[in-house]
Amino acid sequence: MAKRTSGFSGADLENLMNESAILTARRNKKAITLDDINDATDRVIAGLEGRALADDASKRLIAYHEAGHALVGTLLPYHDPVNKVTLVPRGQAKGLTWFTPGEDQSLVSRNMLKARIAGALGGRAAEQIVFGAAQVTTGAGDDLQQVERMARGMVTQFGMSNVGSIAIDDGGFLGPEYSEDLAQKIDGAIRSISDECYLNALTLLTKNRECLDAIADELAEVETISGDRLRQLVGEYTEIPERNWLPFEVCSEGLLCIT
């Protein structure tokens, strides 16, 4: 649980255990279990559990969206391993894909950032492949915001683009101060990174369409797939990078989530 609660304050941890105790009582159990704590952690991080989807068409679309996130994240060697994939709504999200962050999040490589961007775009890519470009939905709105934030950081903070090894101050209230020419280069570099990663996601999912279908079908049926079950399923269709083969004891802990 230490990894899942990284960054929690003492008050946050107290709230988490209170939520765990409430769940335990509702389930008529005498002692708090790890399942109760995991469910409470999901609730604290992602919000209250909503009603299950009743519309089969929407359920199928969201299943493919989340399957796209999960499959791209599993097939990219520098991506954080999948913790679980679920269609259980929480907060404003209709579905969630949870990932297990690495040990040291203060040191993230260019390959890791690009893998995360591709993973975040995997849901939109799956929608385009399965339903067509004209049927891509607004479900990727939060994903695109994450993509823009990560790509902009690569360009303006970490010197990980063709703009060069620069780090630009955001300028505070007045905004950043740099030339129009540099602004255009920054925007172009952000777009280039996003386009490259989206193409990577499209290519991976198109090449592994049969596996994508299998994940979406099972997800639509059972609603939640654990990380180890996902990797078992993917392994039936293609080879998984060694980095993403982690024991369930590790993959049951994660913080990053993509809707």
Backbone torsions as a table, in degrees:
resi	resn	phi	psi	omega
1	MET	NA	-17.3	-178.4
2	ALA	-59.4	-40.7	-179.8
3	LYS	-68.2	-40.3	-177.9
4	ARG	-66.6	-29.4	-175.9
5	THR	-106.0	20.0	176.9
6	SER	-58.2	128.8	-179.3
7	GLY	91.6	-7.2	178.2
8	PHE	-71.0	139.6	173.3
9	SER	-83.1	174.5	176.3
10	GLY	-59.4	-39.4	178.6
11	ALA	-65.8	-38.4	177.9
12	ASP	-62.2	-43.4	179.8
13	LEU	-65.6	-38.3	177.1
14	GLU	-63.2	-43.2	177.9
15	ASN	-62.5	-40.7	178.9
16	LEU	-60.2	-46.2	-178.9
17	MET	-69.3	-32.2	174.6
18	ASN	-64.5	-43.0	177.1
19	GLU	-62.9	-39.7	178.7
20	SER	-62.6	-41.7	179.5
21	ALA	-64.8	-38.9	178.2
22	ILE	-63.2	-45.5	178.4
23	LEU	-61.7	-41.2	179.4
24	THR	-60.6	-43.7	179.7
25	ALA	-65.2	-41.7	179.7
26	ARG	-64.3	-27.8	-179.8
27	ARG	-91.6	7.9	177.2
28	ASN	56.3	41.9	177.4
29	LYS	-109.4	154.3	-175.8
30	LYS	-90.1	-19.7	-177.5
31	ALA	-137.7	147.5	177.5
32	ILE	-73.7	131.0	178.8
33	THR	-110.1	171.1	178.5
34	LEU	-62.5	-35.1	177.1
35	ASP	-60.9	-41.5	178.2
36	ASP	-62.4	-43.2	-179.6
37	ILE	-66.8	-41.2	177.9
38	ASN	-61.6	-45.1	179.7
39	ASP	-64.8	-38.6	178.1
40	ALA	-66.7	-36.6	177.9
41	THR	-63.7	-43.5	176.0
42	ASP	-57.1	-42.6	-177.7
43	ARG	-66.3	-43.1	-179.0
44	VAL	-66.5	-41.8	-175.9
45	ILE	-78.0	-45.4	-170.5
46	ALA	-108.1	-8.3	178.5
47	GLY	105.7	178.6	-177.8
48	LEU	-67.4	147.8	176.7
49	GLU	-72.3	130.4	-179.5
50	GLY	-96.8	-173.1	179.0
51	ARG	-73.6	143.7	177.9
52	ALA	-65.2	148.3	-179.9
53	LEU	-67.1	131.1	179.6
54	ALA	-100.6	-24.6	-178.3
55	ASP	-80.0	116.3	-176.7
56	ASP	-62.3	-37.9	-178.7
57	ALA	-65.3	-44.4	178.4
58	SER	-65.9	-39.7	179.8
59	LYS	-62.2	-41.5	179.5
60	ARG	-65.2	-42.4	-179.5
61	LEU	-63.6	-46.4	-178.9
62	ILE	-67.3	-34.3	177.2
63	ALA	-61.3	-42.4	177.5
64	TYR	-68.3	-38.3	179.4
65	HIS	-60.0	-50.4	-179.6
66	GLU	-69.2	-36.1	176.8
67	ALA	-62.1	-35.2	177.2
68	GLY	-63.8	-45.9	175.1
69	HIS	-56.2	-50.4	-172.8
70	ALA	-66.2	-41.6	-176.8
71	LEU	-70.7	-44.6	177.4
72	VAL	-61.1	-44.1	179.5
73	GLY	-62.8	-30.9	-179.3
74	THR	-79.4	-32.4	-175.4
75	LEU	-87.9	-12.8	177.7
76	LEU	-92.9	121.3	-173.0
77	PRO	-64.1	-23.6	-178.0
78	TYR	-97.9	6.0	-179.3
79	HIS	-85.2	150.3	173.6
80	ASP	-63.3	138.1	180.0
81	PRO	-63.9	150.5	178.9
82	VAL	-74.2	133.4	173.7
83	ASN	-86.5	-56.3	175.8
84	LYS	-162.3	161.5	176.8
85	VAL	-124.9	135.1	-176.7
86	THR	-144.5	148.7	172.2
87	LEU	-100.2	4.1	178.1
88	VAL	-71.6	116.2	-177.6
89	PRO	-66.1	141.5	174.3
90	ARG	-140.5	131.3	-178.0
91	GLY	59.7	-128.5	178.4
92	GLN	-90.5	-5.8	-175.6
93	ALA	-87.0	134.3	176.8
94	LYS	-83.3	-19.4	177.7
95	GLY	-160.0	163.1	-177.6
96	LEU	-144.2	143.2	169.5
97	THR	-119.3	119.1	-176.9
98	TRP	-100.7	138.6	179.5
99	PHE	-121.1	154.9	178.7
100	THR	-96.2	111.0	178.8
101	PRO	-66.4	157.5	177.1
102	GLY	-71.1	176.1	-176.3
103	GLU	-63.8	-44.9	-174.3
104	ASP	-117.6	98.9	-178.9
105	GLN	-81.8	-1.2	177.1
106	SER	-82.5	-14.8	178.6
107	LEU	-124.3	100.2	-177.8
108	VAL	-120.8	125.9	-175.9
109	SER	-81.1	166.7	176.5
110	ARG	-60.6	-42.5	178.7
111	ASN	-61.1	-39.2	179.9
112	MET	-66.9	-42.0	179.1
113	LEU	-64.8	-42.8	179.1
114	LYS	-66.1	-35.5	177.0
115	ALA	-64.9	-41.3	179.1
116	ARG	-65.8	-37.6	177.4
117	ILE	-64.2	-45.9	178.1
118	ALA	-61.1	-41.2	178.3
119	GLY	-62.8	-40.9	178.9
120	ALA	-65.0	-29.7	179.2
121	LEU	-88.0	-4.8	-178.0
122	GLY	-62.4	-33.6	179.2
123	GLY	-66.3	-46.6	178.7
124	ARG	-64.7	-40.4	179.0
125	ALA	-61.7	-41.4	178.7
126	ALA	-63.7	-41.5	177.4
127	GLU	-59.5	-44.2	-178.7
128	GLN	-64.9	-42.8	-178.0
129	ILE	-66.0	-43.9	-173.2
130	VAL	-83.7	-41.9	-172.0
131	PHE	-109.3	-10.3	-180.0
132	GLY	96.6	152.6	-176.2
133	ALA	-59.6	-34.1	-178.2
134	ALA	-70.7	-17.6	-177.7
135	GLN	-104.4	8.9	174.9
136	VAL	-62.7	134.8	-172.1
137	THR	-103.1	178.0	177.2
138	THR	-77.8	-0.8	-178.6
139	GLY	-61.0	-18.8	-178.9
140	ALA	-91.5	8.6	-176.6
141	GLY	-57.1	-49.7	178.9
142	ASP	-65.6	-36.3	178.6
143	ASP	-60.6	-43.6	-178.2
144	LEU	-65.8	-34.0	176.1
145	GLN	-65.6	-40.4	176.1
146	GLN	-63.1	-42.0	-179.8
147	VAL	-61.3	-46.9	-179.2
148	GLU	-61.7	-41.0	-179.1
149	ARG	-65.0	-44.7	-179.3
150	MET	-68.2	-44.2	-179.1
151	ALA	-65.6	-40.4	178.4
152	ARG	-64.1	-39.7	177.1
153	GLY	-61.7	-41.1	178.2
154	MET	-59.3	-39.2	-175.0
155	VAL	-81.8	-46.0	-169.3
156	THR	-100.0	-11.6	-178.3
157	GLN	-118.3	-34.2	-170.0
158	PHE	-114.9	2.9	177.2
159	GLY	60.0	37.7	-175.3
160	MET	-107.3	39.8	178.9
161	SER	-148.1	177.7	180.0
162	ASN	-75.0	-2.4	174.5
163	VAL	-69.4	-27.4	176.5
164	GLY	118.5	178.4	-178.3
165	SER	-82.3	80.8	-178.0
166	ILE	-126.2	155.6	172.2
167	ALA	-135.8	116.2	-172.2
168	ILE	-107.0	129.5	175.5
169	ASP	-68.5	138.8	-179.1
170	ASP	-71.9	-8.5	174.7
171	GLY	81.5	-1.5	179.1
172	GLY	66.1	-138.1	-174.8
173	PHE	-61.3	-36.9	-176.1
174	LEU	-82.7	-7.2	-179.3
175	GLY	85.9	172.6	-177.3
176	PRO	-68.0	149.0	179.0
177	GLU	-114.6	100.8	173.4
178	TYR	-156.0	167.3	-172.1
179	SER	-69.4	160.6	176.9
180	GLU	-63.1	-36.1	178.6
181	ASP	-62.3	-44.3	178.9
182	LEU	-67.3	-37.1	178.5
183	ALA	-60.2	-41.7	178.7
184	GLN	-66.1	-38.7	178.0
185	LYS	-64.9	-40.6	179.1
186	ILE	-63.7	-47.3	179.1
187	ASP	-60.9	-40.4	179.3
188	GLY	-65.2	-39.4	179.8
189	ALA	-67.8	-39.9	177.6
190	ILE	-62.4	-45.0	179.0
191	ARG	-63.0	-40.7	-179.4
192	SER	-62.8	-44.2	178.5
193	ILE	-63.0	-45.9	-179.3
194	SER	-62.4	-44.8	-179.6
195	ASP	-64.1	-42.5	179.2
196	GLU	-61.1	-44.8	-178.2
197	CYS	-70.1	-35.5	177.8
198	TYR	-66.3	-42.0	177.0
199	LEU	-62.1	-39.0	177.5
200	ASN	-61.4	-44.7	178.7
201	ALA	-63.5	-45.0	178.2
202	LEU	-59.4	-43.8	-178.5
203	THR	-63.9	-46.4	-179.9
204	LEU	-61.3	-45.3	-176.9
205	LEU	-71.7	-36.6	177.2
206	THR	-64.9	-43.3	179.4
207	LYS	-65.4	-30.7	-176.4
208	ASN	-115.5	39.2	-176.8
209	ARG	-59.4	-40.5	-179.0
210	GLU	-61.6	-40.5	177.9
211	CYS	-67.3	-40.9	177.2
212	LEU	-57.9	-44.5	178.6
213	ASP	-61.3	-42.4	-178.0
214	ALA	-63.8	-42.2	179.1
215	ILE	-64.9	-46.4	-178.8
216	ALA	-62.8	-40.9	180.0
217	ASP	-63.1	-46.4	-179.6
218	GLU	-67.3	-38.7	179.8
219	LEU	-64.0	-41.6	178.7
220	ALA	-64.2	-29.2	-178.2
221	GLU	-81.8	-46.4	-173.0
222	VAL	-104.0	-14.4	175.6
223	GLU	76.5	-30.1	178.2
224	THR	-137.2	130.1	178.5
225	ILE	-122.5	128.8	178.6
226	SER	-74.0	164.2	-179.9
227	GLY	-61.1	-42.6	-178.0
228	ASP	-70.8	-34.3	176.3
229	ARG	-66.8	-39.4	177.9
230	LEU	-60.3	-47.8	-179.2
231	ARG	-66.0	-33.9	175.2
232	GLN	-63.0	-43.0	-179.5
233	LEU	-66.8	-46.0	179.3
234	VAL	-63.0	-38.4	-179.5
235	GLY	-63.1	-18.1	176.8
236	GLU	-75.9	-15.6	-175.8
237	TYR	-115.0	-30.3	-175.7
238	THR	-156.5	169.5	179.8
239	GLU	-82.1	136.7	179.4
240	ILE	-100.6	133.7	176.8
241	PRO	-54.0	141.0	-175.1
242	GLU	-57.2	-34.8	-178.2
243	ARG	-58.2	-31.3	-176.9
244	ASN	-91.1	2.7	174.6
245	TRP	-92.0	89.9	179.3
246	LEU	-117.3	149.1	178.5
247	PRO	-64.5	152.6	-177.3
248	PHE	-60.8	-29.5	-179.6
249	GLU	-60.4	-30.3	177.6
250	VAL	-85.7	-43.2	-174.3
251	CYS	-72.3	-12.4	177.1
252	SER	-77.6	0.3	180.0
253	GLU	-120.0	124.0	179.4
254	GLY	-164.7	161.2	179.9
255	LEU	-124.0	-38.8	-176.5
256	LEU	-67.0	136.7	174.6
257	CYS	-140.7	145.7	178.6
258	ILE	-124.0	134.4	-177.3
259	THR	-93.5	NA	NA
